[in-house]
Amino acid sequence: MEFYARLLGLENPFRPVDSPPGEPGLYLLESCSPFEFEPGRVGLGSGKAQVEFLERAVEWAKAGFLRALVTLPINKEAARLGGLNFPGHTEFFAHAFRVEEFAMMLANRRLKVALVTTHVALADVPRLITKKAVLSKLLLLNRYFPGKRIAVTGLNPHAGEGGLFGREELEEIGPAVKEAVARGVKAFGPFPADTLFPKAATGEFDVVLAMYHDQGLVPVKLLGFGQTVNVTLGLPVVRTSVDHGTAYDIVGKGVADPGSFRHAVELALELS
């Protein structure tokens, strides 16, 4: 914080404290042991710090100090050096809070998109698209958005074209949608992704459930990069985050856009 305050010519607005205080304000919680880091470079010290910050945040949340967590991006290479054995924040928090039903969702004013699979290789996605996985995400979305219209994408081009381009829609996704409807969820699909997103963006549906990372995140970021917020559904506390990475290439230049972070904070306050 001192580094960036000097860089931007600002007074450090944070009051250092050892534990979460009881009154509102901006506080710098000294959560990690001393470490060495070089701005904009992957290193063991910053990786350890990232992991320790996350662990301390979970500790404080479990102790009842926090109702919401807003995370900035981690550098996954550095975090792995520091001992983080998860693909990202979403999976780490799900494990730390011991929840099995969770989902990653990105939201802006035009689109809300949740994912069935997140940080996995594209080659591994088809085997993970099961009726159970799709149904669990639909039921979870309905908890957060009861009565809202949830549209489901297919996995394959043209949603499989009746099995011509793949059978996941017929054997896994479609049956999951039907069962969700039978349980009272306003679920629709599966639809071809290329035609579904324009409809959702113009208000025909309230939430979209996409099958894999880039299928869902490309359209939502295209329509609102910098105004999009990452939300983890299913945790005992609210968790929001930004829609971008660490951008080590511009570290120290004073040109980063804080828009997504501002929106993440605002949504965390609203949800909590």
C-alpha positions in Angstrom: 0.0 0.0 0.0 2.9 2.4 0.8 4.4 1.5 -2.6 1.3 2.5 -4.6 0.5 5.5 -2.4 3.9 6.9 -3.2 3.5 6.0 -6.9 0.2 7.8 -7.2 1.1 10.7 -4.9 -1.6 9.8 -2.4 -1.7 9.6 1.3 -2.3 6.1 2.5 -6.0 6.1 3.6 -5.8 2.9 5.5 -5.4 2.6 9.3 -3.3 -0.5 10.2 -4.9 -2.8 12.7 -4.1 -6.3 14.0 -7.7 -7.6 14.0 -11.0 -6.6 12.4 -12.4 -3.6 14.3 -16.0 -3.1 15.3 -16.6 0.3 13.6 -16.8 1.2 9.9 -13.8 2.5 8.1 -10.9 1.7 5.9 -8.4 -0.6 7.6 -5.3 -2.4 6.6 -5.3 -5.7 8.3 -1.7 -7.0 8.8 -2.5 -10.5 7.7 0.7 -11.8 6.4 4.3 -12.3 7.4 7.0 -10.1 5.9 7.9 -11.0 2.3 10.0 -9.7 -0.5 8.4 -8.9 -3.9 9.3 -7.2 -7.1 6.3 -5.4 -8.6 5.1 -7.1 -11.9 7.2 -10.2 -11.5 6.2 -13.8 -10.5 8.0 -14.7 -7.3 7.8 -17.0 -4.3 7.4 -14.2 -1.8 4.3 -12.7 -3.5 2.9 -16.1 -4.1 3.1 -17.0 -0.4 1.5 -13.6 0.5 -1.4 -14.3 -1.9 -2.1 -17.7 -0.2 -1.7 -16.3 3.3 -4.2 -13.4 2.5 -6.8 -15.9 1.3 -6.3 -18.2 4.3 -6.7 -15.3 6.7 -9.8 -14.0 4.9 -11.4 -17.5 5.4 -10.4 -17.6 9.0 -12.0 -14.2 9.7 -15.1 -15.1 7.8 -15.6 -18.3 9.8 -15.1 -16.3 13.0 -17.9 -14.0 12.0 -15.9 -10.9 11.4 -16.8 -10.6 7.7 -20.1 -10.8 5.8 -18.5 -10.4 2.4 -15.2 -10.9 0.7 -14.0 -8.9 -2.4 -11.0 -10.4 -4.0 -8.6 -8.9 -6.5 -6.9 -11.3 -9.0 -4.2 -13.7 -8.0 -1.4 -14.6 -10.3 -1.9 -18.4 -10.6 1.7 -19.1 -11.3 2.9 -17.2 -8.3 0.1 -18.6 -6.1 1.1 -22.2 -7.1 4.7 -21.4 -6.1 3.2 -20.2 -2.7 1.4 -23.4 -2.1 -2.1 -22.9 -3.6 -3.2 -26.2 -5.0 -6.4 -25.0 -6.6 -7.1 -23.6 -10.1 -8.4 -20.4 -8.7 -10.3 -18.5 -6.0 -13.6 -20.2 -6.7 -12.3 -23.7 -6.0 -10.2 -22.6 -3.1 -13.2 -21.0 -1.3 -15.5 -23.9 -2.0 -12.9 -26.3 -0.4 -12.1 -23.9 2.5 -15.8 -23.4 3.4 -16.5 -27.1 2.7 -19.3 -26.6 0.3 -20.1 -29.0 -2.5 -22.7 -27.1 -4.5 -21.1 -23.9 -5.8 -20.9 -22.0 -9.1 -18.9 -19.2 -10.7 -21.1 -16.4 -12.1 -20.1 -13.2 -13.9 -22.7 -10.4 -14.0 -23.1 -7.0 -15.5 -26.1 -4.9 -16.4 -26.8 -6.8 -19.6 -25.9 -10.4 -18.8 -25.6 -12.8 -15.8 -23.8 -16.0 -16.8 -23.0 -19.0 -14.5 -20.8 -21.9 -15.5 -21.1 -25.7 -15.2 -17.3 -26.1 -15.5 -14.7 -23.5 -14.7 -10.9 -23.8 -14.8 -10.3 -27.1 -16.6 -8.8 -28.0 -19.9 -11.2 -27.8 -22.8 -10.4 -31.4 -23.6 -11.8 -32.4 -20.2 -15.1 -30.5 -20.5 -17.3 -33.1 -22.3 -16.8 -35.8 -19.6 -17.7 -33.2 -16.9 -21.0 -32.3 -18.6 -23.3 -34.7 -16.8 -27.0 -34.5 -15.9 -26.1 -34.3 -12.2 -23.7 -31.4 -12.7 -26.1 -29.4 -14.8 -29.0 -30.0 -12.5 -27.1 -29.0 -9.4 -26.1 -25.7 -11.0 -29.7 -25.0 -12.1 -31.0 -25.7 -8.6 -28.3 -23.5 -7.1 -29.2 -20.7 -9.5 -32.8 -21.0 -8.6 -31.9 -20.4 -4.9 -30.3 -17.1 -5.8 -32.8 -16.1 -8.5 -36.1 -17.8 -7.6 -38.7 -17.5 -10.3 -36.3 -16.0 -12.8 -35.9 -17.4 -16.4 -32.7 -19.5 -16.6 -31.5 -20.4 -20.1 -29.1 -23.2 -20.7 -26.6 -23.4 -23.5 -25.7 -26.6 -25.4 -22.1 -27.9 -25.4 -21.8 -28.5 -29.1 -22.4 -26.4 -32.2 -26.1 -25.9 -32.9 -26.7 -27.6 -29.5 -25.7 -30.9 -31.1 -28.2 -30.7 -34.1 -30.2 -33.6 -32.8 -27.1 -35.7 -32.1 -25.3 -35.0 -35.3 -22.6 -33.0 -33.6 -22.6 -34.6 -30.2 -25.0 -36.3 -27.8 -24.4 -34.4 -24.6 -27.6 -32.3 -25.2 -29.7 -35.4 -25.7 -28.3 -37.5 -22.9 -27.2 -35.1 -20.2 -28.1 -31.4 -20.6 -31.7 -31.8 -21.9 -32.7 -34.4 -19.2 -31.2 -32.0 -16.5 -33.3 -29.1 -17.8 -36.5 -31.3 -17.8 -35.9 -32.5 -14.2 -35.2 -28.9 -13.1 -38.5 -27.8 -14.6 -40.3 -30.6 -12.8 -38.8 -29.2 -9.6 -40.2 -25.8 -10.2 -37.3 -24.1 -11.9 -38.0 -21.8 -14.9 -35.3 -23.4 -17.0 -35.2 -23.4 -20.8 -33.0 -25.1 -23.3 -30.5 -26.4 -24.2 -30.0 -23.7 -26.9 -27.2 -23.1 -29.4 -24.9 -20.6 -27.5 -24.4 -18.4 -30.5 -28.1 -17.5 -30.8 -28.9 -17.7 -27.0 -26.6 -14.9 -25.8 -28.1 -12.2 -28.0 -31.6 -13.1 -26.7 -30.4 -13.0 -23.1 -28.6 -9.7 -23.6 -31.9 -8.1 -24.8 -33.9 -9.4 -21.8 -35.5 -12.6 -23.0 -33.9 -14.5 -20.2 -32.6 -13.4 -16.8 -29.7 -15.8 -16.3 -27.6 -18.0 -18.6 -26.0 -21.3 -17.6 -23.1 -22.0 -19.9 -21.1 -25.2 -20.1 -17.5 -24.0 -20.0 -15.3 -21.1 -19.2 -14.8 -19.2 -22.5 -18.3 -20.1 -23.8 -19.8 -18.1 -21.0 -17.3 -15.4 -20.2 -16.5 -14.2 -23.7 -20.0 -12.7 -24.3 -20.4 -11.3 -20.9 -17.0 -9.5 -21.0 -17.6 -8.4 -24.5 -20.7 -6.6 -23.4 -19.3 -5.1 -20.2 -15.6 -5.5 -19.6 -14.6 -3.3 -16.7 -18.2 -3.3 -15.4 -18.5 -7.0 -14.9 -18.3 -8.7 -11.5 -17.4 -12.3 -10.6 -19.6 -13.8 -7.9 -19.2 -17.2 -6.3 -22.6 -18.7 -5.6 -23.1 -21.2 -2.8 -20.7 -19.9 -0.1 -21.8 -19.0 3.4 -20.5 -15.4 2.9 -20.8 -13.1 -0.1 -17.8 -13.3 -2.4 -17.3 -11.0 -5.4 -14.3 -10.3 -7.5 -13.1 -8.4 -10.6 -13.4 -9.7 -14.1 -9.8 -9.4 -15.1 -6.3 -10.8 -14.3 -3.2 -9.3 -12.6 -1.9 -7.4 -15.7 1.7 -7.6 -14.6 2.6 -5.9 -17.8 1.2 -2.6 -16.5 2.2 -2.9 -12.9 3.7 0.3 -11.5 2.6 2.5 -14.4 -0.5 4.0 -12.7 -2.8 3.3 -15.6 -4.9 0.3 -14.3 -8.7 0.8 -14.5 -10.3 0.2 -11.1 -13.9 0.1 -12.6 -14.5 -3.6 -12.1 -13.2 -3.5 -8.6 -15.5 -0.6 -7.7 -18.5 -2.6 -9.1 -17.4 -5.7 -7.2 -17.3 -3.7 -3.9 -20.8 -2.2 -4.6 -22.3 -5.5 -5.4 -20.8 -7.1 -2.3 -22.3 -4.4 -0.2 -25.7 -4.8 -1.9 -25.7 -8.6 -1.5 -24.5 -8.6 2.1 
